[in-house]
């Protein structure tokens, strides 16, 4: 990865790829107003520069039986380096935890959990999270429905 200055055309490329990572290079070049060869070169530079981290499919969880989402706010028992790294290592082993944010405020971390149903959530709490010794307190928020989900970052597209 190397630092590179990006311009308005690069931002347009990033916007289009965020909306549809399966877009062909020819389609992308038409949308941004460049010919295919320079478009491909710019995409490759954005990849090499670390601006594009990965390409992946967005999967419909509820359609696949993953219909229960919860946010768990966590406070650790102690704020020492080994406790934090052990906590992070443990949660990285739990597939049902799909996101983890370090927070400022009343809690140290927020975990986004996606599971099949309430019994699966209960199992996650009692058989996985409760085994992490560094967790001192948890507060759960159950997600009733999702009103917005965007994969497109709010970049300044000029």
C-alpha positions, 0 to 999 in steps of 0.5 A: 500500500502506498499513499496517492492523491485522489481526484474527483474522477477517483471519487466517482470510481469509488462511488460507483464501485460501492454501489455495484462492485460487479460493474464491468470496466466498460460500464464503469468507464462510461459512468465516469467519462473515461475510456476503459484503459485509464479507468482500469488503471485508476481502479488498480491504483485505488486497490494498490493504494488501499482505498479499495479494501475488498469486493464482496456480496451483500447477503440477505440475512433474514432470507437465510434465516438470520432474523434476529439482530441485537446491539450489545454494549460492553464494559470491560472489568479492567482497562489494561492492555492484556484485558483489551487484547484478550477481549478482542481476540475472543470476540473475533472468534465468534462469527455471530458478532459481525461488527465491534466498535470501541466507544467513548462514553458509558460503555467500552465497546458495542457489538452487533450480533446477528443470529437466527432467533432468540434461543440462538441469541440466548445460547450466544450470551450464555455459552460464548459471551459469558465465558469472556472474563474481561466483560464486566457489564453488558446492555442489550438493545434488540433491533426491531427493524432496519430503516436504512443501510448504505454501503456508500460512504459519504465522499465529496463527489465533485 
